Amino acid sequence: MSSYRNNAERVVVTGLGAVTPVGEDAAATWAALLAGKSGVRKLTESWAAELPVRIAARAMTDPATMFPAFQLRHMDRSGQFALLAARQAWQDAGSPRVDPERLGVSMATGIGGVASVLNAQETMAAKGWQRLSPFIVPMLMPNGAAALIGIELGARAGVHTAVSACASSAEAIGYGMEMIRSGRADVVVAGGTEAVILPEAIGGFAVMRALSCRNDNPERASRPFDKARDGFVLGEGAGAIVLESAGHAAKRAANVRAAAAGVGYSADSYDVAMPAPDGIGAAMAIRRALADAEITPADVVHINAHATSTPSGDTAEALAISRALGDAARGIVVSATKSMTGHLLGSAGVIASIAAMYALRDSVAPPTINLEDPDDEIIAAGIRIAPGQLELRSRPAKRAALCNSFGFGGHNVTLVFTTA
């Protein structure tokens, strides 16, 4: 199976960072996922009482407590999360010494600084435009989080922001890989961030009937692949990984977490919100990712599925996995970690990618909690879902894990990570 990329530079992952609803960093997040802990809780804000959905998955760390007051004044909550995750990943990578002109950032978001927009609207209505923050534009712009990281690290190879709904951070990782493969950078901090647990966002998703309404049982609300699933649970947080050329990592004797071996993209061009029910577009992304990584379905031992817990999305993804991987799909362990974290939208892909890399390291797939009665169509697709921890195959020698990310607008991205 030949690769369609032109540059043979191998890309590895040397640092991980995450601020999630189940952990204050990447290691704590992984431990919570293995333990099957849910981060979904009842919302206690007064505004939630009037909404049909009163649950969400807030991050375990409040980023506002992690920065000095003067710095908070020019950062949206999404930027705060991003900078925390990037700092963790950079430290985990050993704070590499790299020429600034060879250092890049690819930090995504699905929605961006909408909280700052809404706060500014309230300020204008109550006090007039003169009382707006002079930092409002940097706070609301989607590339604000990427810019914060780039400024802190002094990255000059390029600072980029992918915006493709729930596929955003997976696309950002893919773009970071291409920056290294093309020779433009030696090191790239890549990932995504989101902070939209707001009445407007919850109301908007609720009116679409996209959210679970299990207000009385929040920890059991997100139930990917289950027959009784009724929508996703909104989450918040950020994740970041340090991508590095294998040569650069070897020169500094870096601890390599995994190889970022392949990326595949496609578009459904079917509907702005609904996935193509036959899964053809998603299957195309999976196949392209395998080709880019120069592996076969037999090399894949694990998939961290997009699996948000929506009726149409989970079924389409199961069909896509079956369509793309054929008979090999039956031997691959599939996990849906959004059953625990909720759906972090623009940062979902990087959090799932971090979990996939840990799964390869530990040879164990995390559970899909709340899976009590698997959907008949998903059973018929023949995929193997982990209701509890499941051990991964020890062969082949170079094992691969996939991470699927799909977004409103029909965006499909699949990433491939392999044992280094």
N, C-alpha and C positions, 0 to 999 in steps of 0.2 A: 504494500500500500504506500504510494508515494506522496510526499508532502507537496502542498502548493505554495509554500513559502520559499522565498529566494535566498534568504540568509540563513546560514547553518548555526549561528551563534546560539548556544544552549542557555536557557534562562532558568535560574533556580530561585527558591524562596529562602531568605535568610532571617526574616523577622516577622513576628505576628503581634498584632495589637487589637483589642476589642473592648468595647464598652456596651454591654447588652442587658436585656431584662433578666438574665440568669447569672451574670457574672461581671465583676469589675475589671477583668482583663481576660486575655485569651485562654490562659490555663484554667482559670476559675470557671469560665464559660464551658469549656470542654468537660470539666469534672461534673458540672451541673447537668449537662446533656447526657452524660453516661449514666447519671443517677436518675434520669427521667424527671427532673424537676421542672415545673412550669413557672414561668414568669408573669403569667396573666393574673391581674388583680381587678377588683372593683375600683372604679374611679370615685374619688371622694370630693372632687370639686363641685361647687354648687351648680355650675352650668350643666353638669352631667345629668342632673335629676330630670331635666326636661327632654332628654334625648332617648330614642328607642334603644340605643346601645350604650351601656354604662360600664363597660369593661375595656381594658387595654393592657398592654405589656410595657410598662415604664422601665427605663434603664435602672439598674441597681445603683448606679452612681449619678448623683446630681452634679452635672458639670459646673454649675454656677458656684459650687463650693471649692472648685479646684483652681480658680484663677483670681488674681487680685482685682479689685473693683475697677481700676482704671482700664484694665484689659477687657473686662466684661462689657464695658460701655460700647465697644465697637465690634462685638461678636454676636451673631445670632446663635441660638441654642444648637443648631445643627453644626455650626462652625466650632463651637466648644467641644462637642462630641468628637468631631473629626480630628481636632488638634490633640486631644487626649489619646485617641487611638494611634495616631501617627507617632506621638512621642513614645508610646509603649513599644510599637513595632521597631522604631529606630533604636531604642535601648536594647531590645531583644536581639537585634542584628549586630550588636556590639558597637553601636554608634560609629559606623564605618567612615574612615577618612577617604573622601572622594573629591576629585576636582569638581567644583561647582558647575562648570560647563558640561560635565558628564553626569549630572544629577538631575532627575526629573520628578515630577509629581503628576499623578493621574487620579484625582479624587472626585468621585461622582456624587450626584444626588438625584432623587426622582422629582422632588418638589422644591427644595431649597429653602430660603429664608422667609417662608410665608408668615411665621409668627411675628417677625419684625414688620412685615407689611401691615398686618392686622393691628399691631400695637401703634404703628404710625397713624393709621386711620383713626383710632380712638383719640390719639393726641391731637390731631388736626380738628376733629369734631369738638373736642372739649376746650382746647387752648389756642388753636390757630396754627398756621404753618410755621410761624417763627419759632415755635417750641419743639419742632422736629429735631431729632438727633442729627448732627452733621455727619454721622456715620451710617445713616439709614440706607443709603445706596449700596455701600460695600456689604452691609449686613443682609440685604435682601437678594443680592445678585447670586445666581446659582454657582458661579465660580468662586464665591467668597471663601468657602472652606479650603479649596485647593490653594488659593492665594495665601491664606494664613500659614499653611504648611510650607509652601514654597518660600515665603519670606523668612520663616523661622529657620529653615534648613539652608537657605541661600541657594536654592535650586535654580540653575540657569539653562539647563538643557531643554526646558519647556515645562509649563504648568498647565494642565488640561482638565476639563470637566466634561464627562459624558452625561447626557441627560436622556435616558430611554426608559423612563418609568421604573418598574421593578427589576429590569435587567441592567440598570445603570452601573452598579459597582462591578458586575461581571464584565461588562463592556470596558470599564475603566482598567481592569486587570489585563484584559486582552490588548488594550491600547498600550499599556505599560510594557507588555511583552514585546510588542512590535517596535517600541522605541529602542529597546535593547537589541533586538534582532537586526534592526536596520543600521545599527552602529551609532545612533544619535545619543545614546546614554549608556552608562555602565551600571547605574543604580536608579531605580524608580520606586517611589513610595506610592502605592496604589490602593484603592478601596472605595468606600462610600459612606455616606452619613445621611441621617434623616431624623427630624424632630417635628412631627406634625400631630401630636396627640392634642388636638384642639377641637372645640365644638364644631367649627366649620368643616374640618376634614372628616370628623366622625359622622356629622350629619350628611355630608356629601356622599360618602361611601355607603351610609345606611340607606339613603334614598335610592341608590343603585341596587340595593339588596345584596351587597357584596360582603357585609359583615355578619358575624355570628351574633345572635340575639340571646345567647345563654347567660343572661345577666346574673342569675342566681347560682350559677356553677362555673365561675370564670376559668378555673384551672382545667376544666374538661371541655371548654368551648372550642378550642382549636383541635380538630380531629381529621387530619388528612386521610384520604382514601376510605374513610368510614362511610357506611351507608347513610348515617344520620348527620353527616356534616351539613352545615348551613351557612358557611362563609368564614372569612378569615378574621383574625384578631389583630388590630393595629398595634404595632410596636414602634420602638424608637431606639436609637443608638448608632454606633459607628464601628467600622472595622478597617484595619489597614494592614497591608503586608509589604515587606521590602522585597522587591524583585531585583535580581542582580545577575549580571552575566557570569557564567560558570567560571570563566577565566579570572575575572576580578575577585570573585569569592574565593577561589583557590589561592590566589596570591596573598590574601590576608588570613588564610586558614579559617574561614568563616564556618559556623555551624549551619549546615544546609538542612532545612526542614523537608523539602521535597523539590522536585523539578516541576516548573510550570511548563508543561510539555506541549500543550495545544489549545487552540481556541477555534470555535466554529460559530459563525453568525448566519442568521437567516431572518426573513420577515414573512409573516402570514399573509399580509395584505388582504385580510378577511373582514375584520371589524375593529373599531377603535377600542373596544373593551373586552369583547369575547374572543377566546382563542379559537383557531380553526378546529372544529370538533374531531377531525380525522387525524390530527397530530402531524400532518405532513411537514409543515414548516419547522416544527420542533425537532422532528426526526432528521431533517436536513442539517440543522445545526449540530446535532450529535454526530452524524456521519462526517461532517466537515471537520469537527474537532478531532475525531479519531485519525482522519487523514493527515491533519496538520501535525499531530503527535507521532505519526508513523507507527500506529499500533492497530491491533485488530480487536473486535469485541471479546475475544478470548482472553485478552490481557486485562480486561476490566473486572475488578473484584467488588467495587462499591460505587453507589451513586447517592449523592445527596440531592434529593429531588426538590424541584421548586415547590410543588405540593402545598399550596396555601390553605387548603380546606374549602375551596369553592367547588360546588357540584360539577360544573363544566370543566374547570381547569385541571382538576386531578385526573379525571377520566381521559382527557386529551393527552396529558403527559404520559399516562400509563400506556396508551396506544402508541405514542411516539417512541417510547423506550423499546417496546416490543418490535415496532416496525424497523427501528434503526439497528437493533442488536440481534434480532432473530432468536434462534434457539439459545444463544449464549445468555440471553436475558434471565433465563430461569436459574442460572447459577450465580447471579450478581445480587448482592444484598443492597436493598434500597432503604434509605432512611429519610424521614421527613421531620427535620428538626424544628420547623415552624410550629409543630404541635406543642413545643415548649417555649420558644422565643416569641411567638407571634410573628407577624409579617412586618419586617423592617423596611419595606419598600426599596428605596434606592440603596440601602446598605445590606439588603438581604443576601445578595450574591457573594459578597466578601465574607460574611459571617458563615455562610454555608461552605465556602471554600476553606476557611480555617478549620471547620469541623471535619471536612473531607481529608485534609492533610493530617490531622491528629488521628483520624481513623486508620489511615495508612500506617502511621508510625506505630500505633498500638495494636494493629490487626484486629480491630473490633469496630463494629458499626453501632452507633447510638440507637436507642429505641425510638419508635414512633408511638408516642403515648396516645391514649384515648382511642386506639384502633380496636374496637370490640366486634364489629360486624362489617368486614370488608365489602365494599361495593361489588356487585355481581360483574359489572363490566370490567372492573379492575382485576378481579380474579380471572376472568376470561382472557385478559391480556397476557397473563402468565408471568407477571413480575413478582419477585420475592421481597416482601416488605418486612422489615424488622419490627415486630411489636415489642420486643425486648432486645437487650444487647445480643448481638450475633457475631461470632468469630468470622473473620474474613479468610479466604483461601490463602495459603502460604505460597502458592504458585500462580502464575509464572514468576520467574526471578525478578523481573521488573514489572511490578503490579501498578495498576492505574485506578484512580478514582475520578469520577466525573462529578461536576457540579452544574446543574441546570438552572437557568434563570430566564424567565419570560415576563414581558411587561406589556401593559396597556399600549395599544398601537400595533400590536403584533410583533414586538421585538423578541427575538430568540437568541440566546447566547449559551453555549456550553463550553466549559473549561475542563481541561484534562491535567491532572496532577499525577506524577509518578514517583515511585521510590527513587531516591537520588542515586 
